[in-house]
Amino acid sequence: MGIRLNETALKHARSLVREGKVVRDERDDWSEHAPSADDENRVIEKDGWTEFRHWHLGIDDDENQDTKGAYSFPYGDYAKVHRCAVISLESRAGQYDHDDIRDAAKKLLELIDEG
């Protein structure tokens, strides 16, 4: 099946934006703002795979759901949605023909920019 839109993560992201838990940063900031592998490991260790899953708009059903390889297109830092992450993932999703993820990211970006 491959990578598909993680609907649960999208709902989580929308909820965070509506709560004001968003960083309205610039397009190229994601390289500096993205969580490190150690940050990811801390989230998994502290809060489990379900919490980690909620921060990625892409999910690969062909992968073991208890591995990082199952998740792609992160949109935040495990506390807030980052505008730069959404811009980045929208672009990457479009490049790799993940149209559902690209379109969801575009709408999420619109929601961020409305605020």
N, C-alpha and C positions, 0 to 999 in steps of 0.2 A: 504493500500500500504506500509506503514512503511517508514523507513528512506531510502533515495536515495541520490545519488551524486548531489550536488548543482553545476551545470555546470557554472552558473554565478560567483559563488565564486571561482571556479577553474580558470576561465579566469582572474579574479581579482588578484588572488595569483600569477599566471604566469606573469602578467603584472608588479606587484610590484617587483618580483624577477629580471625581465629583466631591471627594472629601478634602480636596486641596493638597493632597500628598503628591505633589509634582514639582519637578525642577525644570524651570523654563530656560534651559541652557541653549547654547549655540550648536549648530550642526556638527562641527568637528570635535566637540568636547568628549564624545563617547570614549575615545581611546584613553583619555585620562580618568573618566568617571566610571568606566566599566569595572565590575567586581573582579578581583583576582581569583585565581584558582583556590587560594587559601580562604578567601571570603566565601566562595561557593561551598567549600568543604565545611566551614563553620556553620553555615545555614543548614546543610544536610545533617550534620552531627547534632545540632541543637534542635532543629525543628522538623527534620525528616524530609523524605522525598516529596511528600505532598506539597509542602511549602515551596520547595525548589521548583516543582512543576508549575506552580502558580505564577512564576515570574518569566515564563517562556511561551511565546505565541506559537512556536512550532513544536510538534510532538511526532515522533516516529514510532508507529505501532510495531514496526519490525524489530525494534531494539528492545532490550531488557529495560523495563520502566524504572528499575532501580540502578540505572547508570546515567551518567551525564550525557552519554552519546544519544540518548533518547530525546533530548531537549535542545531546541535551537531558537534563535531569534529572541534573546532576552530584551526586556524593555525597561529595566530599572536596576536598582542597587539593593533590593530586598527590604527597602524602607519606603522609597518613593519612585514614581515613574519619572524617567528622564526623557525630555523632549528629544535630545540628541540621539538616544537609543532608538526611539520610535522612527526618527528620520532614517537612521542607519539601517534598521531592519526592513523598513519599507523598500528601500533601494535594493538591498540584498535579495529580498523575497522576489522582487520584480526581475532581477537578473537571472534567478534560478527557476523562473516560471511557477512560483508558488503564489498564484493570483489571489487565492482566498486570504492568505496571510498579508499580502501586499495591500489588498483592499481594506482589510480590518485595521491595519496600521494607519492607512490614510484617514480613516474615520476617527481613529483614536487621536491622531494628530490634530484633526479639526476640533475635537472635543477639548484638547489641551489648549489650543489657540483661542477658543471661545472664552476661556476663563480669565 
